[in-house]
């Protein structure tokens, strides 16, 4: 459907301009020379040539070309909002009508000057211009996000408002360009109605980048396991489709789809997540007793990151005033999506979710007898090996190699679980499995060469983060941008000490 629209546009637009040039007294063959035709239009309309050059900008230039075309249509007495909407949406139909209809005549720039807009029309034009301008900025330069969960605490707090720089890694051309303005994947005041249409779908493309994704960057990306969701309250990304499929339906897709309403998102319309990139393409990662190693070396530990510890006391309790005011430990949920950072687990046993520096202070308290990591034992982890003898846990994970564009791996029955989703979901190849032999795109092979780079994302709040340990690699196609600045923060009022703080 998307390619049909492009073909109609490429054919219909110059045909329409051919007729319009003829009416305007310009040699009509010039309509078929790309870019030169809009140069002629700028001259006919008295538009500054600056706009001609600006239309050469990737994607944003498409909006400028539409604006230039609308100004040209006005030279033929077409001033109504419907005329301009038709010019923007179906120029391959409307421009030939203007160019070849006997009912439409050329009035030129002088005729346009005699036209006076109504006050209502002035407001509509201003609103449309503001919407287009804001959409371009939001799509290609920066976008505002708000932190909804505590998975990045204390680096980022719930209700921190961020600016995300989309130019850092190269802004993506929208894959689903037709959508409701200023919202992501669902309509305002709805959690189930999509805000976009799949009628037009463009392939993955990205503008030139200022830099590449680096280890320890704080990155916003589209949740890769959110491509298919259960489109009902309390599901979505909070309870992912694939988790329900594994844990509840034991792989029976037909029964799950019969019981629930399913929605398949394009990759650019899955929920936005924010995590720290701990490993880039080509790295080998491993977690040993909670400590992360990249390529055999201990990885950077953000000083604000948190872990869960079990603290045993001699029976005496803690001072709430000290915990809250000196260590800033949350004893009660403060915001929606929040969790307390101290929970009593037994008569003399407490679970703390705090920074390394804080636990060192807690160790020195007179009522503390012992402190140890609250070791995580969950085995429901990526890549969900079919065999049950995997020893991987959230605190002891790997080693695992992160796929790199152009690298080739030998596929086996043992490692296909790691690469299966990459092959058929992210890189869109057909895949059949027969032991250690595989059929990819109809060809028998046991070799696969990666088409994209992949990344490993983890939350700084390691024991309270749903991250790559649970759903795997993040493809470059899902990268949105780099979180660069906290421009506002709120908790029962502004958190002044966090406003305009850079993100590290």
Legacy VTK file of the C-alpha trace (Angstrom):
# vtk DataFile Version 3.0
C-alpha trace
ASCII
DATASET POLYDATA
POINTS 504 float
0.000 0.000 0.000
2.796 2.419 0.908
4.693 1.756 -2.321
1.491 2.187 -4.369
1.030 5.637 -2.831
4.636 6.577 -3.657
4.228 5.419 -7.259
0.974 7.349 -7.677
2.636 10.431 -6.198
5.707 10.203 -8.452
3.494 9.821 -11.540
0.515 12.052 -10.710
2.360 15.060 -9.248
4.396 15.955 -12.374
1.436 15.207 -14.671
-0.647 17.716 -12.734
2.175 20.275 -12.727
2.513 19.772 -16.520
-1.025 21.073 -16.997
-0.536 23.859 -14.450
2.694 25.031 -16.130
0.878 25.106 -19.475
-1.869 27.320 -18.005
0.783 29.572 -16.416
2.586 30.057 -19.754
5.627 27.961 -18.791
7.046 25.257 -21.050
5.133 22.230 -19.660
7.963 19.721 -20.220
9.822 21.374 -17.344
7.326 19.720 -14.980
9.092 16.378 -15.485
12.549 17.566 -14.365
12.919 16.758 -10.637
13.681 19.758 -8.378
13.908 22.113 -11.368
10.118 21.978 -11.443
9.883 23.327 -7.883
12.491 25.976 -8.750
10.079 27.190 -11.449
7.180 27.049 -8.974
9.112 29.214 -6.501
9.703 31.788 -9.266
6.032 31.811 -10.316
4.846 32.203 -6.709
7.504 34.720 -5.633
8.779 32.308 -2.948
12.316 32.814 -1.626
14.776 30.325 -3.101
15.806 29.467 0.455
12.698 27.286 0.602
13.789 25.484 -2.559
17.035 24.439 -0.876
15.316 23.550 2.401
13.106 21.033 0.601
16.252 18.970 -0.028
16.446 18.144 3.690
15.625 14.468 4.366
11.981 13.909 5.318
11.439 17.441 6.677
11.875 18.657 3.107
8.767 16.668 2.135
6.656 19.008 4.260
8.274 22.029 2.619
7.542 20.618 -0.850
3.904 20.178 0.181
3.806 23.802 1.376
5.343 25.040 -1.897
2.774 23.020 -3.841
-0.078 24.503 -1.787
1.186 28.020 -2.560
1.277 27.077 -6.262
-2.305 25.771 -6.117
-3.359 29.160 -4.747
-2.130 30.731 -8.017
-5.090 28.953 -9.585
-7.663 30.396 -7.182
-7.824 27.344 -4.924
-7.903 28.850 -1.425
-10.203 26.594 0.577
-9.032 24.290 3.350
-10.384 21.322 1.363
-8.306 22.346 -1.666
-5.162 22.454 0.433
-5.949 19.189 2.200
-6.400 17.479 -1.166
-3.109 18.968 -2.356
-1.315 17.548 0.679
-2.968 14.112 0.793
-3.821 13.157 -2.811
-1.812 15.483 -5.094
-1.745 12.791 -7.784
-5.531 13.303 -8.135
-6.008 16.980 -7.288
-3.103 18.512 -9.260
-4.172 16.894 -12.572
-7.661 18.259 -11.912
-6.268 21.779 -11.409
-3.983 21.443 -14.424
-6.484 20.086 -16.940
-9.944 21.220 -15.774
-11.565 23.935 -17.874
-13.182 25.243 -14.672
-9.829 26.252 -13.139
-7.849 29.210 -14.480
-4.471 30.679 -13.598
-4.707 33.952 -11.625
-1.018 34.306 -10.710
0.676 35.933 -7.739
-1.248 39.203 -8.256
-4.543 37.347 -7.969
-3.386 35.733 -4.745
-2.593 39.153 -3.258
-6.227 40.204 -3.703
-7.432 37.222 -1.660
-8.124 37.943 2.021
-8.283 35.125 4.575
-10.965 35.046 7.250
-9.937 35.198 10.886
-10.956 31.552 11.303
-8.805 30.551 8.340
-5.827 32.469 9.749
-6.134 30.496 12.984
-6.476 27.191 11.128
-3.385 27.906 9.025
-1.414 28.892 12.132
-2.506 25.712 13.908
-1.565 23.519 10.938
1.842 25.213 10.653
2.495 24.793 14.382
1.464 21.129 14.235
3.733 20.396 11.283
6.671 22.280 12.823
6.261 20.543 16.190
5.934 17.158 14.480
9.195 17.697 12.595
10.993 18.723 15.797
9.512 15.785 17.718
10.390 13.316 14.966
13.908 14.416 14.082
15.434 16.620 16.779
14.238 15.939 20.322
11.234 14.650 22.195
10.072 14.921 25.783
9.578 11.786 27.891
8.546 11.142 31.466
9.965 8.336 33.620
7.095 5.985 34.623
8.901 3.362 36.758
11.808 3.008 39.172
13.967 0.700 37.036
16.643 3.416 36.603
16.709 4.750 40.170
18.496 6.664 41.500
19.958 7.793 38.184
16.463 8.708 37.005
13.432 9.066 39.264
9.754 8.518 38.602
8.291 11.760 37.181
11.584 13.037 35.844
10.804 14.768 32.544
13.522 14.245 29.940
14.664 15.620 26.630
15.759 12.795 24.341
18.192 13.771 21.598
17.170 11.977 18.401
20.027 13.403 16.337
22.684 11.634 18.441
22.208 8.230 16.829
20.516 9.539 13.685
16.770 10.185 13.709
14.662 7.392 12.243
12.374 8.015 9.311
8.935 7.053 10.689
7.924 3.576 9.572
4.248 4.375 10.188
4.065 8.050 9.178
0.280 8.493 9.356
-0.699 8.893 12.992
-2.491 11.202 15.413
-0.212 14.164 16.290
1.804 14.291 19.518
0.916 10.839 20.854
2.849 7.608 20.550
0.909 4.399 20.003
-2.527 4.916 21.551
-5.120 7.658 21.202
-5.468 10.222 24.017
-7.551 8.958 26.950
-7.403 5.387 25.618
-5.178 2.442 26.416
-6.419 0.193 23.608
-7.198 2.333 20.502
-4.163 2.654 18.174
-3.176 6.200 17.229
-1.772 5.189 13.843
-2.671 3.361 10.662
-0.608 0.717 8.884
-1.990 1.769 5.479
1.356 3.419 4.737
4.450 1.589 5.975
7.999 2.604 5.086
11.128 0.447 5.482
13.638 1.136 8.249
15.795 4.158 7.452
17.853 6.440 9.660
19.407 9.845 9.061
23.192 10.271 9.484
24.235 10.027 13.141
26.319 12.391 15.249
27.693 9.399 17.162
27.095 5.698 17.749
25.465 4.051 20.741
28.217 3.635 23.322
28.499 1.562 26.451
26.881 3.278 29.448
24.763 5.668 27.355
21.252 6.100 28.754
19.093 5.194 25.763
15.408 5.429 24.869
14.251 2.612 22.610
11.104 0.846 21.481
10.416 -2.207 23.634
11.425 -5.035 21.265
9.181 -7.644 22.900
6.261 -5.215 22.672
5.623 -5.825 18.980
2.733 -8.123 19.915
0.595 -7.242 22.933
-2.560 -8.378 24.652
-4.608 -5.243 23.969
-6.573 -5.257 27.211
-6.253 -3.370 30.531
-3.422 -4.576 32.813
-1.582 -6.311 29.958
0.365 -4.458 27.244
4.009 -4.049 28.249
3.168 -4.498 31.938
2.375 -8.169 31.297
3.903 -8.940 27.896
2.222 -11.221 25.384
5.262 -13.499 25.124
5.429 -13.953 28.886
1.755 -14.921 29.034
2.266 -17.231 26.044
5.101 -19.053 27.864
3.863 -19.072 31.438
0.092 -19.447 31.057
-0.524 -20.980 27.620
2.719 -23.016 27.334
3.235 -21.939 23.726
-0.365 -22.464 22.553
-0.821 -19.313 20.443
-4.208 -20.347 19.070
-5.726 -20.664 22.549
-4.201 -17.369 23.721
-5.541 -15.542 20.661
-8.970 -17.090 21.211
-9.029 -15.860 24.822
-7.593 -12.359 24.326
-7.607 -9.367 21.983
-4.208 -9.211 20.256
-2.579 -6.135 18.670
0.610 -6.220 16.589
2.598 -2.962 16.717
5.140 -1.845 14.104
8.553 -1.546 15.768
8.391 2.272 15.927
5.043 2.113 17.739
5.935 -0.276 20.554
6.164 1.255 24.032
9.166 3.456 24.792
11.646 2.099 27.343
14.693 3.750 28.879
17.713 1.792 30.128
21.490 1.984 30.192
23.333 0.360 27.284
25.726 -1.997 29.056
27.020 -3.874 25.978
27.244 -2.939 22.303
27.432 -5.080 19.164
30.386 -7.480 19.289
30.721 -7.427 23.098
30.562 -10.509 25.306
28.769 -9.944 28.598
28.559 -11.983 31.766
27.114 -11.381 35.224
28.939 -13.142 38.056
27.480 -12.825 41.562
25.671 -9.569 40.623
28.774 -8.016 39.023
28.659 -7.269 35.291
31.668 -8.091 33.112
32.099 -6.878 29.525
34.733 -8.672 27.439
36.184 -10.172 30.602
36.533 -6.861 32.473
34.383 -5.435 35.254
31.880 -3.003 33.786
31.212 0.561 34.894
28.872 0.760 37.891
26.858 3.991 38.025
27.302 5.422 41.526
23.558 6.088 41.695
22.550 2.524 40.800
20.657 0.435 43.344
20.615 -3.209 44.393
18.525 -5.212 46.840
20.221 -6.308 50.069
19.049 -8.400 53.006
19.868 -6.765 56.341
19.712 -8.705 59.617
19.388 -6.723 62.849
19.778 -7.504 66.558
16.083 -6.852 67.097
16.247 -3.083 67.328
14.434 -1.156 64.568
15.719 1.579 62.259
15.206 5.290 62.631
12.673 6.321 59.994
13.958 9.873 60.174
17.528 8.763 59.399
16.479 6.470 56.559
14.246 9.057 54.893
16.177 12.276 55.452
19.800 11.123 55.435
19.723 8.121 53.092
16.585 9.164 51.137
15.107 5.675 51.420
11.417 5.554 50.450
9.508 3.772 53.194
6.174 4.117 51.388
5.282 4.386 47.678
5.343 8.044 46.661
4.297 7.933 43.001
2.230 5.589 40.864
4.453 2.673 39.846
6.637 3.209 42.931
7.786 0.608 45.465
9.072 1.056 49.019
12.838 0.780 49.320
12.721 -0.983 52.692
10.480 -3.971 53.334
10.444 -6.035 56.521
10.805 -9.705 55.538
10.904 -11.243 59.027
11.251 -10.422 62.750
14.861 -9.221 62.355
15.187 -9.269 58.573
14.781 -6.323 56.176
15.143 -5.924 52.428
16.751 -2.659 51.295
16.872 -1.396 47.707
19.632 1.228 47.900
22.885 2.502 46.439
26.235 0.911 47.297
27.228 4.018 49.275
24.012 3.809 51.300
24.448 0.153 52.216
27.949 0.954 53.515
26.350 3.466 55.916
23.687 0.961 56.918
26.382 -1.612 57.732
27.802 0.752 60.337
24.508 1.197 62.232
24.680 -0.298 65.744
21.600 -2.513 65.267
22.878 -4.172 62.057
24.302 -7.690 62.433
24.694 -8.835 58.830
24.293 -7.512 55.255
24.213 -9.637 52.098
22.912 -9.441 48.546
19.318 -10.543 48.080
20.294 -13.120 45.469
17.806 -13.422 42.595
16.979 -16.982 41.522
14.431 -16.434 38.735
15.170 -18.784 35.803
12.580 -17.314 33.379
15.241 -15.458 31.432
16.285 -14.861 27.846
16.832 -16.884 25.706
14.284 -19.274 27.277
16.200 -22.437 26.521
13.980 -25.423 25.854
16.091 -27.497 28.223
15.600 -26.870 31.939
19.215 -27.253 33.019
20.278 -23.645 32.374
21.967 -22.199 35.446
21.453 -18.575 34.388
19.787 -16.231 36.873
19.481 -12.424 36.979
22.637 -12.322 39.149
24.608 -15.035 37.331
24.033 -14.731 33.620
25.973 -15.586 30.470
28.488 -15.448 28.955
26.556 -14.136 25.954
27.843 -12.547 22.742
25.954 -9.521 21.358
25.364 -9.870 17.580
27.126 -7.439 15.260
26.193 -6.363 11.749
28.132 -8.363 9.152
29.247 -11.067 11.609
28.379 -14.681 10.800
27.482 -17.423 13.297
27.033 -21.155 12.955
23.532 -22.115 14.032
22.935 -25.207 16.145
19.987 -26.739 17.919
21.550 -25.481 21.161
22.069 -21.805 20.223
19.099 -21.197 17.915
17.096 -19.957 20.918
19.462 -16.972 21.097
19.113 -16.027 17.427
15.609 -17.215 16.475
13.851 -13.920 17.143
16.589 -11.919 15.405
16.245 -13.965 12.229
12.478 -14.050 11.797
11.228 -10.993 13.739
13.892 -8.275 13.595
15.456 -9.145 10.228
12.302 -10.584 8.612
13.527 -13.920 7.227
11.560 -17.166 7.096
13.040 -19.854 9.334
12.508 -23.609 9.557
14.350 -25.750 12.111
15.387 -29.383 11.698
17.873 -30.282 14.440
21.210 -28.699 13.510
19.981 -27.891 10.001
17.987 -24.786 9.168
16.098 -23.464 6.167
16.299 -19.668 5.887
14.324 -18.019 3.088
13.922 -21.420 1.477
17.638 -22.287 1.487
19.228 -25.026 3.608
22.045 -23.607 5.771
23.586 -23.572 9.221
25.181 -20.120 8.790
23.605 -16.739 9.452
25.025 -13.239 8.824
23.495 -10.424 10.855
21.987 -7.454 9.040
21.832 -5.098 12.045
23.765 -4.210 15.180
22.280 -5.206 18.533
22.570 -3.834 22.077
22.167 -5.063 25.651
20.145 -2.765 27.901
19.920 -2.947 31.689
18.333 -0.812 34.380
20.496 0.832 37.028
18.120 -0.523 39.675
19.325 -4.032 38.877
16.965 -6.113 41.013
13.886 -4.117 40.038
14.399 -3.821 36.309
12.730 -5.754 33.507
15.542 -5.502 30.965
17.533 -7.470 28.388
18.051 -10.317 30.850
14.338 -11.024 30.479
13.623 -10.202 26.802
16.952 -10.157 24.999
18.725 -7.950 22.496
17.605 -4.522 21.308
18.014 -4.140 17.517
19.332 -0.876 16.089
15.958 -0.474 14.374
14.391 0.081 17.822
16.790 2.811 19.002
15.000 6.158 19.484
17.643 8.462 20.947
19.937 9.398 23.802
18.493 10.711 27.063
20.444 13.899 27.622
18.698 16.304 30.015
16.182 16.364 32.868
14.229 19.541 32.121
11.692 19.146 34.940
10.992 16.840 37.887
7.969 16.526 40.145
7.055 14.885 43.429
4.310 16.687 45.337
5.892 19.802 43.824
8.976 20.590 41.729
12.207 18.783 42.648
14.324 21.880 42.083
17.667 20.115 42.545
16.970 17.892 39.516
15.809 20.511 37.006
18.198 21.017 34.046
20.450 18.216 35.267
22.377 16.345 32.575
21.998 12.563 32.464
25.149 10.503 32.988
LINES 1 505
504 0 1 2 3 4 5 6 7 8 9 10 11 12 13 14 15 16 17 18 19 20 21 22 23 24 25 26 27 28 29 30 31 32 33 34 35 36 37 38 39 40 41 42 43 44 45 46 47 48 49 50 51 52 53 54 55 56 57 58 59 60 61 62 63 64 65 66 67 68 69 70 71 72 73 74 75 76 77 78 79 80 81 82 83 84 85 86 87 88 89 90 91 92 93 94 95 96 97 98 99 100 101 102 103 104 105 106 107 108 109 110 111 112 113 114 115 116 117 118 119 120 121 122 123 124 125 126 127 128 129 130 131 132 133 134 135 136 137 138 139 140 141 142 143 144 145 146 147 148 149 150 151 152 153 154 155 156 157 158 159 160 161 162 163 164 165 166 167 168 169 170 171 172 173 174 175 176 177 178 179 180 181 182 183 184 185 186 187 188 189 190 191 192 193 194 195 196 197 198 199 200 201 202 203 204 205 206 207 208 209 210 211 212 213 214 215 216 217 218 219 220 221 222 223 224 225 226 227 228 229 230 231 232 233 234 235 236 237 238 239 240 241 242 243 244 245 246 247 248 249 250 251 252 253 254 255 256 257 258 259 260 261 262 263 264 265 266 267 268 269 270 271 272 273 274 275 276 277 278 279 280 281 282 283 284 285 286 287 288 289 290 291 292 293 294 295 296 297 298 299 300 301 302 303 304 305 306 307 308 309 310 311 312 313 314 315 316 317 318 319 320 321 322 323 324 325 326 327 328 329 330 331 332 333 334 335 336 337 338 339 340 341 342 343 344 345 346 347 348 349 350 351 352 353 354 355 356 357 358 359 360 361 362 363 364 365 366 367 368 369 370 371 372 373 374 375 376 377 378 379 380 381 382 383 384 385 386 387 388 389 390 391 392 393 394 395 396 397 398 399 400 401 402 403 404 405 406 407 408 409 410 411 412 413 414 415 416 417 418 419 420 421 422 423 424 425 426 427 428 429 430 431 432 433 434 435 436 437 438 439 440 441 442 443 444 445 446 447 448 449 450 451 452 453 454 455 456 457 458 459 460 461 462 463 464 465 466 467 468 469 470 471 472 473 474 475 476 477 478 479 480 481 482 483 484 485 486 487 488 489 490 491 492 493 494 495 496 497 498 499 500 501 502 503
